Amino acid sequence: MSEQDNKTMHILDTLAPDRCKLGLEATSRKKALQLVANEFSHSHPEINSFEILQALTEREQLGSTAIGNGIALPHARLESCKKPLALLITLQEGVDFFASDKENVDIIFALLVPEELDFRDLKGVDLVKAAFGNKTLCAQIRNAHNNEALFDIIESAFKEFSNKSKEETS
């Protein structure tokens, strides 16, 4: 996939059912980021989980990616990542991500992009924060019954927010 193709990708295209997981266990922010790295590497073995963890940790050291209400949006650029990839996981118990609202994080939406891609070039990336700012959506995510339902919930939300965004700009 060329850089140009990456720039035309929509956030909806970055997520797949096999990268939506409910109720994983982590006891700290570091363990949660390790989970994220392992899940990405499991679905894309060409990307080394240690490399992912290192990039996510470096980004996290710049400032917490927690946005409040128990949500974190860790993200990183990687040379070995050839196309934007997203992952949505929920944790059995929330962990401290040093959020400004002091709430523990139990929903993680992680994003990896190729090193040369600016996150803002990914179409719909602005929908992520808007969608996760919706308390109803977060409640649906927390109450999802299985991984497939989790994927359906987030896919529907992104489509809905994308349509609202299009209506507001037209």
Backbone as CSV, one residue per row, in Angstrom:
resi,resn,N_x,N_y,N_z,CA_x,CA_y,CA_z,C_x,C_y,C_z
1,MET,0.851,-1.176,0.000,0.000,0.000,0.000,0.893,1.233,0.000
2,SER,0.628,2.155,-0.898,1.459,3.342,-1.005,1.064,4.368,0.044
3,GLU,1.952,5.368,0.204,1.664,6.448,1.147,0.366,7.144,0.740
4,GLN,0.160,7.301,-0.567,-1.067,7.946,-1.041,-2.300,7.140,-0.633
5,ASP,-2.233,5.809,-0.759,-3.349,4.959,-0.332,-3.616,5.135,1.159
6,ASN,-2.545,5.212,1.951,-2.690,5.408,3.389,-3.406,6.718,3.696
7,LYS,-3.118,7.742,2.891,-3.728,9.049,3.136,-5.209,9.063,2.783
8,THR,-5.653,8.102,1.967,-7.067,8.060,1.627,-7.824,7.072,2.518
9,MET,-7.101,6.379,3.389,-7.751,5.435,4.302,-8.605,6.183,5.313
10,HIS,-9.693,5.556,5.677,-10.575,6.101,6.702,-10.352,5.316,7.988
11,ILE,-10.594,5.942,9.112,-10.418,5.281,10.404,-11.204,3.969,10.462
12,LEU,-12.331,3.903,9.780,-13.134,2.672,9.738,-12.358,1.511,9.125
13,ASP,-11.442,1.831,8.197,-10.672,0.797,7.508,-9.522,0.242,8.351
14,THR,-9.245,0.870,9.481,-8.093,0.463,10.296,-8.436,-0.622,11.300
15,LEU,-9.707,-0.813,11.551,-10.149,-1.741,12.589,-10.687,-3.016,11.958
16,ALA,-10.468,-4.137,12.626,-10.969,-5.429,12.145,-11.536,-6.185,13.336
17,PRO,-12.480,-7.085,13.092,-13.083,-7.834,14.202,-12.056,-8.563,15.081
18,ASP,-10.972,-9.056,14.474,-9.984,-9.795,15.278,-9.126,-8.873,16.146
19,ARG,-9.270,-7.560,15.991,-8.552,-6.617,16.845,-9.509,-5.877,17.784
20,CYS,-10.603,-6.523,18.118,-11.549,-6.024,19.123,-11.684,-7.109,20.189
21,LYS,-11.247,-6.807,21.398,-11.208,-7.822,22.455,-11.793,-7.279,23.751
22,LEU,-12.630,-8.091,24.353,-13.281,-7.740,25.620,-12.575,-8.364,26.814
23,GLY,-12.556,-7.623,27.915,-12.214,-8.176,29.213,-10.811,-8.731,29.370
24,LEU,-9.823,-8.075,28.773,-8.449,-8.533,28.956,-7.945,-8.089,30.334
25,GLU,-6.892,-8.735,30.802,-6.365,-8.442,32.135,-5.049,-7.694,32.063
26,ALA,-4.976,-6.598,32.810,-3.739,-5.828,32.964,-3.777,-5.211,34.361
27,THR,-2.608,-5.099,34.967,-2.551,-4.557,36.328,-1.910,-3.179,36.385
28,SER,-1.445,-2.680,35.228,-0.789,-1.374,35.184,-0.859,-0.826,33.765
29,ARG,-0.489,0.436,33.622,-0.443,1.040,32.289,0.558,0.280,31.414
30,LYS,1.723,-0.046,31.980,2.741,-0.769,31.213,2.209,-2.118,30.728
31,LYS,1.523,-2.843,31.618,0.961,-4.151,31.232,-0.122,-3.968,30.166
32,ALA,-0.905,-2.901,30.273,-1.942,-2.632,29.271,-1.303,-2.353,27.912
33,LEU,-0.220,-1.575,27.908,0.470,-1.291,26.650,1.118,-2.560,26.085
34,GLN,1.602,-3.452,26.967,2.130,-4.738,26.508,1.027,-5.568,25.848
35,LEU,-0.156,-5.549,26.453,-1.302,-6.249,25.854,-1.582,-5.725,24.453
36,VAL,-1.622,-4.402,24.341,-1.878,-3.758,23.048,-0.822,-4.197,22.035
37,ALA,0.444,-4.126,22.428,1.541,-4.514,21.525,1.409,-5.973,21.106
38,ASN,1.108,-6.841,22.054,0.969,-8.273,21.745,-0.208,-8.536,20.808
39,GLU,-1.322,-7.845,21.038,-2.498,-8.030,20.176,-2.216,-7.560,18.748
40,PHE,-1.550,-6.405,18.612,-1.186,-5.925,17.275,-0.264,-6.929,16.596
41,SER,0.754,-7.381,17.319,1.735,-8.300,16.756,1.094,-9.651,16.408
42,HIS,0.138,-10.069,17.218,-0.565,-11.334,16.946,-1.314,-11.259,15.609
43,SER,-1.975,-10.127,15.353,-2.730,-10.009,14.099,-1.845,-9.592,12.927
44,HIS,-0.653,-9.049,13.225,0.293,-8.640,12.181,1.702,-9.044,12.607
45,PRO,2.042,-10.337,12.442,3.324,-10.865,12.927,4.566,-10.166,12.359
46,GLU,4.402,-9.460,11.244,5.541,-8.748,10.672,5.956,-7.542,11.527
47,ILE,5.112,-7.159,12.463,5.429,-6.048,13.356,5.789,-6.626,14.727
48,ASN,6.992,-6.367,15.160,7.521,-6.903,16.404,6.829,-6.262,17.609
49,SER,6.359,-7.083,18.536,5.622,-6.557,19.699,6.505,-5.670,20.579
50,PHE,7.791,-5.977,20.691,8.682,-5.130,21.492,8.817,-3.749,20.863
51,GLU,8.918,-3.721,19.524,9.016,-2.447,18.806,7.736,-1.615,19.029
52,ILE,6.598,-2.280,18.996,5.323,-1.588,19.231,5.289,-1.039,20.651
53,LEU,5.628,-1.893,21.615,5.619,-1.468,23.024,6.551,-0.287,23.233
54,GLN,7.721,-0.348,22.661,8.689,0.740,22.816,8.122,2.051,22.251
55,ALA,7.523,1.989,21.066,6.963,3.195,20.441,5.780,3.740,21.249
56,LEU,4.908,2.858,21.727,3.764,3.306,22.535,4.236,3.918,23.853
57,THR,5.240,3.299,24.462,5.766,3.799,25.734,6.425,5.161,25.548
58,GLU,7.204,5.302,24.478,7.835,6.596,24.198,6.784,7.683,24.018
59,ARG,5.714,7.367,23.310,4.643,8.353,23.117,3.970,8.676,24.452
60,GLU,3.745,7.664,25.269,3.072,7.844,26.557,3.914,8.722,27.489
61,GLN,5.237,8.644,27.353,6.123,9.455,28.187,6.023,10.938,27.857
62,LEU,5.563,11.266,26.666,5.353,12.664,26.287,4.145,13.260,27.002
63,GLY,3.244,12.402,27.432,2.017,12.811,28.104,1.009,11.692,27.985
64,SER,0.188,11.561,28.986,-0.787,10.480,28.998,-1.725,10.580,27.804
65,THR,-2.046,9.428,27.239,-3.005,9.385,26.135,-4.424,9.141,26.647
66,ALA,-4.589,9.153,27.968,-5.932,9.027,28.543,-6.689,10.317,28.255
67,ILE,-7.940,10.175,27.823,-8.742,11.362,27.488,-9.862,11.594,28.499
68,GLY,-9.913,10.762,29.537,-10.954,10.899,30.553,-12.029,9.852,30.384
69,ASN,-12.868,9.733,31.400,-13.979,8.779,31.406,-13.537,7.327,31.201
70,GLY,-12.305,7.006,31.601,-11.847,5.629,31.497,-11.376,5.213,30.121
71,ILE,-11.048,6.190,29.267,-10.639,5.917,27.891,-9.191,6.349,27.676
72,ALA,-8.420,5.520,26.977,-7.072,5.903,26.544,-6.951,5.651,25.051
73,LEU,-6.189,6.526,24.394,-5.988,6.440,22.946,-4.493,6.370,22.627
74,PRO,-3.807,5.309,23.071,-2.380,5.217,22.769,-2.157,5.085,21.265
75,HIS,-1.083,5.691,20.793,-0.800,5.677,19.364,0.698,5.824,19.129
76,ALA,1.141,5.359,17.964,2.556,5.431,17.628,2.750,5.315,16.132
77,ARG,3.908,5.802,15.706,4.350,5.628,14.325,5.434,4.571,14.322
78,LEU,5.382,3.690,13.325,6.376,2.620,13.225,6.821,2.440,11.786
79,GLU,8.109,2.282,11.606,8.650,2.031,10.277,8.122,0.710,9.715
80,SER,7.988,-0.305,10.570,7.555,-1.630,10.105,6.050,-1.732,9.869
81,CYS,5.317,-0.710,10.224,3.869,-0.674,9.997,3.629,-0.138,8.587
82,LYS,2.994,-0.921,7.751,2.814,-0.540,6.340,1.480,0.148,6.061
83,LYS,0.506,-0.036,6.965,-0.783,0.632,6.796,-1.339,0.925,8.190
84,PRO,-2.185,1.938,8.324,-2.746,2.256,9.643,-3.555,1.087,10.204
85,LEU,-3.360,0.821,11.477,-4.042,-0.271,12.168,-4.598,0.234,13.495
86,ALA,-5.808,-0.201,13.816,-6.404,0.159,15.101,-6.778,-1.107,15.859
87,LEU,-6.920,-0.927,17.157,-7.234,-2.020,18.075,-8.140,-1.448,19.156
88,LEU,-9.171,-2.173,19.514,-10.053,-1.762,20.607,-10.108,-2.889,21.620
89,ILE,-9.715,-2.585,22.853,-9.810,-3.586,23.918,-10.461,-2.971,25.146
90,THR,-11.099,-3.831,25.903,-11.579,-3.414,27.219,-10.827,-4.251,28.250
91,LEU,-10.644,-3.670,29.408,-9.954,-4.345,30.497,-10.958,-4.762,31.560
92,GLN,-10.698,-5.911,32.194,-11.574,-6.368,33.284,-11.618,-5.346,34.408
93,GLU,-10.456,-4.826,34.748,-10.335,-3.800,35.793,-9.563,-2.632,35.196
94,GLY,-10.003,-1.422,35.509,-9.309,-0.248,35.011,-7.919,-0.119,35.620
95,VAL,-7.005,0.504,34.854,-5.642,0.749,35.322,-5.337,2.243,35.250
96,ASP,-4.393,2.672,36.061,-4.025,4.078,36.128,-3.200,4.467,34.905
97,PHE,-3.756,5.354,34.079,-3.067,5.890,32.909,-2.676,7.339,33.145
98,PHE,-2.747,7.762,34.398,-2.419,9.142,34.771,-3.322,10.143,34.043
99,ALA,-4.614,9.802,33.996,-5.611,10.660,33.351,-5.822,11.924,34.172
100,SER,-6.123,13.009,33.493,-6.349,14.277,34.199,-7.563,14.201,35.124
101,ASP,-8.543,13.348,34.785,-9.725,13.212,35.643,-9.538,12.137,36.725
102,LYS,-8.332,11.550,36.771,-7.951,10.543,37.785,-8.709,9.218,37.664
103,GLU,-9.521,9.050,36.614,-10.247,7.793,36.422,-9.335,6.743,35.810
104,ASN,-9.447,5.519,36.309,-8.702,4.418,35.723,-9.252,4.091,34.341
105,VAL,-8.382,3.656,33.455,-8.734,3.351,32.069,-9.145,1.888,31.937
106,ASP,-10.315,1.663,31.328,-10.758,0.301,31.040,-11.129,0.107,29.574
107,ILE,-11.058,1.184,28.772,-11.283,1.099,27.328,-10.055,1.699,26.642
108,ILE,-9.456,0.907,25.751,-8.263,1.367,25.042,-8.495,1.231,23.543
109,PHE,-8.378,2.354,22.852,-8.419,2.367,21.391,-7.024,2.787,20.948
110,ALA,-6.271,1.841,20.406,-4.882,2.095,20.028,-4.757,2.187,18.514
111,LEU,-3.804,2.991,18.084,-3.617,3.229,16.661,-2.126,3.192,16.323
112,LEU,-1.784,2.433,15.296,-0.429,2.417,14.746,-0.511,2.911,13.314
113,VAL,0.462,3.734,12.935,0.516,4.212,11.548,1.945,4.106,11.036
114,PRO,2.091,4.040,9.708,3.438,4.047,9.139,4.178,5.324,9.556
115,GLU,5.486,5.204,9.654,6.303,6.307,10.150,6.109,7.599,9.363
116,GLU,5.918,7.489,8.041,5.815,8.687,7.203,4.418,9.326,7.212
117,LEU,3.457,8.678,7.837,2.080,9.176,7.815,1.795,10.065,9.026
118,ASP,1.205,11.200,8.772,0.749,12.076,9.850,-0.632,11.562,10.272
119,PHE,-0.849,11.400,11.564,-2.140,10.907,12.058,-3.302,11.724,11.491
120,ARG,-3.088,13.014,11.332,-4.171,13.889,10.842,-4.536,13.607,9.390
121,ASP,-3.644,12.917,8.661,-3.950,12.551,7.273,-4.943,11.400,7.186
122,LEU,-5.101,10.669,8.261,-6.023,9.535,8.286,-7.446,10.078,8.355
123,LYS,-8.219,9.824,7.336,-9.583,10.364,7.296,-10.410,9.831,8.467
124,GLY,-11.133,10.723,9.118,-12.011,10.331,10.212,-11.317,10.171,11.549
125,VAL,-10.010,10.445,11.625,-9.312,10.266,12.897,-9.899,11.199,13.968
126,ASP,-10.426,12.326,13.529,-11.066,13.257,14.473,-12.339,12.656,15.083
127,LEU,-12.903,11.649,14.436,-14.112,11.003,14.960,-13.826,10.185,16.215
128,VAL,-12.577,9.738,16.359,-12.233,8.862,17.475,-12.520,9.553,18.801
129,LYS,-11.978,10.741,18.964,-12.171,11.459,20.219,-13.652,11.814,20.411
130,ALA,-14.303,12.221,19.346,-15.737,12.560,19.432,-16.557,11.339,19.836
131,ALA,-16.291,10.212,19.203,-17.044,8.991,19.500,-16.832,8.570,20.952
132,PHE,-15.574,8.570,21.393,-15.294,8.116,22.752,-15.682,9.150,23.804
133,GLY,-16.020,10.339,23.379,-16.547,11.343,24.296,-18.035,11.128,24.567
134,ASN,-18.638,10.194,23.836,-20.060,9.902,23.973,-20.258,8.838,25.057
135,LYS,-20.891,9.235,26.159,-21.064,8.320,27.301,-21.930,7.110,26.956
136,THR,-22.893,7.278,26.067,-23.745,6.155,25.659,-22.911,5.105,24.933
137,LEU,-22.059,5.561,24.021,-21.190,4.624,23.298,-20.283,3.888,24.281
138,CYS,-19.697,4.612,25.215,-18.795,3.977,26.184,-19.534,2.939,27.024
139,ALA,-20.771,3.231,27.386,-21.572,2.259,28.146,-21.844,1.021,27.290
140,GLN,-22.136,1.223,26.005,-22.357,0.089,25.103,-21.100,-0.770,24.987
141,ILE,-19.956,-0.119,24.867,-18.690,-0.851,24.776,-18.466,-1.669,26.049
142,ARG,-18.677,-1.027,27.196,-18.451,-1.717,28.467,-19.432,-2.867,28.685
143,ASN,-20.583,-2.814,28.044,-21.602,-3.851,28.217,-21.692,-4.819,27.043
144,ALA,-20.752,-4.738,26.112,-20.757,-5.658,24.964,-20.665,-7.095,25.469
145,HIS,-21.352,-7.996,24.783,-21.417,-9.397,25.220,-20.292,-10.264,24.672
146,ASN,-19.735,-9.863,23.524,-18.646,-10.646,22.944,-17.835,-9.751,22.012
147,ASN,-16.728,-10.290,21.500,-15.820,-9.507,20.660,-16.487,-9.010,19.383
148,GLU,-17.362,-9.838,18.800,-18.053,-9.434,17.569,-18.974,-8.243,17.843
149,ALA,-19.672,-8.298,18.965,-20.554,-7.186,19.338,-19.742,-5.917,19.559
150,LEU,-18.572,-6.059,20.160,-17.695,-4.908,20.387,-17.320,-4.261,19.059
151,PHE,-16.943,-5.074,18.086,-16.607,-4.554,16.763,-17.816,-3.860,16.135
152,ASP,-18.987,-4.496,16.193,-20.200,-3.915,15.610,-20.535,-2.565,16.242
153,ILE,-20.372,-2.466,17.554,-20.676,-1.225,18.277,-19.776,-0.093,17.802
154,ILE,-18.478,-0.348,17.740,-17.551,0.728,17.355,-17.677,1.062,15.873
155,GLU,-17.888,0.053,15.039,-18.060,0.310,13.605,-19.306,1.177,13.371
156,SER,-20.410,0.839,14.014,-21.642,1.628,13.879,-21.440,3.050,14.375
157,ALA,-20.744,3.197,15.493,-20.507,4.530,16.054,-19.675,5.384,15.108
158,PHE,-18.602,4.817,14.563,-17.770,5.583,13.631,-18.562,5.978,12.391
159,LYS,-19.393,5.071,11.892,-20.227,5.398,10.722,-21.200,6.523,11.058
160,GLU,-21.826,6.409,12.226,-22.789,7.437,12.646,-22.105,8.797,12.806
161,PHE,-20.963,8.822,13.491,-20.250,10.078,13.687,-19.709,10.621,12.368
162,SER,-19.322,9.727,11.453,-18.851,10.142,10.144,-19.983,10.800,9.357
163,ASN,-21.182,10.216,9.409,-22.335,10.786,8.719,-22.721,12.132,9.306
164,LYS,-22.680,12.255,10.632,-22.989,13.532,11.290,-21.994,14.595,10.863
165,SER,-20.722,14.199,10.788,-19.658,15.117,10.390,-19.878,15.607,8.969
166,LYS,-20.283,14.701,8.061,-20.540,15.067,6.668,-21.719,16.036,6.579
167,GLU,-22.767,15.776,7.378,-23.953,16.641,7.379,-23.609,18.041,7.865
168,GLU,-22.743,18.121,8.872,-22.380,19.420,9.434,-21.523,20.251,8.477
169,THR,-20.760,19.592,7.611,-19.904,20.329,6.683,-20.595,20.631,5.354
170,SER,-21.777,20.038,5.118,-22.458,20.308,3.841,-23.512,21.367,3.981
